[in-house]
Amino acid sequence: MNLTRKIQIMVLVAGASIALLACGSKPEVVQRVHATPVNEASVNTDVNTSVDARSQVHEVVVNDVLHTEKYTYLDVTEDGKQFWVAVPRKEVEKGETYYYVGGLMKKNFKSREYDRVFETVYLVSDVRKDPIYTGSTTVAQALSNVGDEPDHVHDQDIVQSEEGISLEELFNNKEKYAGKEVEIRGKCVKINKQIMGRNWVHIQDGTGGEKPYDLTVTTSADVPVGTVVTFTGMIGLNVDFGAGYKYDIILEDAHVH
């Protein structure tokens, strides 16, 4: 038997021995990862909503901060649990305590700038150093319809775009649009500014007859009352902000065209 053949036999024997030893060890657990991660450019699509995240005020300590052009990613800890939160870009201090309300949970969220996939991240409109509220009384004040009732829009000549839908279509087919991005054009009849880090706008488009359809929209845009505006955002159904305040339907995190 030549030397080459002997070496081949020795390698085969050694490999078989290693395989037998491995059989006695515990198998490696492999976590399943979705093949197609969600990326920053598609934050308004395929949203998985966490009801718990929406209905609680969160008090978190910031462990790390990662800035991108549009977002700031925060590695935070709350009640011993560590997770990631993403907010529109802002300066946040490590080691400090911050508060936020709500949030949309994303799985396999990809940051292009860091070429990194976050297994779970919560998209939040804002974080603050000051407590957002300390009890249900403040929640009630924040989420109730403060001030006069909005002026109704009657026979308003508001024409939706080819991609848009009317409030009548939306309210009559809520389930069809739940969790989907929609475009709606309407007149701002009321606005409550900077409640829980966002503006709360009421819009009407003249549909609904004597009792016009009125849609609540959360947005960072400051829309003057009386302005006709086009919003694009995600439709949420039965959204609970706590303290007994629940919206049957709402357009969330909308931006203005």
Residue, then its C-alpha position, 0 to 999 in steps of 0.5 A: m500500500n503506497l503512502t498516499r493510500k495510507i493517508q486517505i484511510m487515516v483521514l477517513v477513520a479520523g472523520a468517522s471518529i469525530a462524527l461518532l463523538a458528535c452524535g453524543s453532543k446536543p444539536e445546535v439550535v438554528q433560529r429561523v430568519h425570514a428570507t426577505p427583511v423589511n427595510e427602512a424604505s418600506v416602513n409604511t408597508d407590512v406592519n405587524t402591530s403590537v397592541d400592548a406596545r400601543s396601549q402602554v407608556h414605556e420608561v426605558v434606559v438608553n444603552d446605545v445610540l445609532h444614527t442614520e440619515k433619517y432614523t435614530y436607533l436606540d438600544v434600550t432596557e425596560d424592566g430588565k428586557q433589552f430591545w431596539v426602538a427607532v425614532p425620527r433622527k434626534e439627539v439622545e443621550k446614553g444612560e439617560t431615561y426616556y419615555y414614549v407611548g405606542g409604537l409599531m413592531k417590525k420583524n427583520f427590519k433592515s437598516r441599509e446604512y448599517d447593513r444590519v437586520f434588527e430581529t425586532v424593532y419598535l417604530v416610535s414617533d418620539v422619545r422624551k426625557d419628561p414623563i408623558y403622563t403620570g395617570s389616567t387623568t392626564v391621558a384623558q385630557a390628552l386624548s379627549n376631544v379638547g375644545d369646540e366640536p369641529d365644523h362639519v364640511h358640507d357639500q365640499d368639492i373635494v376630489q380624491s386622486e386616482e390612488g385615493i379613497s373617500l372617507e365614505e369608502l373607508f368607513n363602509n369597508k373598514e376591514k378591507y383597509a385595516g393595516k394597509e396604507v391609504e391615501i385620503r384627501g380632506k379638509c382639516v376641521k380640527i387639530n390637537k397639537q403635540i399630544m404624545g409626540r404627534n399632532w391629532v388632525h380631524i379631516q372630513d371630505g363632505t361624504g356622509g350627508e348630515k353626519p359627515y364622516d370624520l377621520t382622526v389622523t396622527t401626523s408630525a405635520d402641522v396642518p392649519v384648520g380649514t386647509v384641504v390636505t392629502f394624507t398617506g398613512m396606515i389604517g388602524l382599527n380598534v386602536d387603544f391608547g389607554a385610559g379607556y380611549k379607543y379609536d374604532i378607526i384611525l389613520e396613523d403616522a401619516h405624511v402630507h403630500 
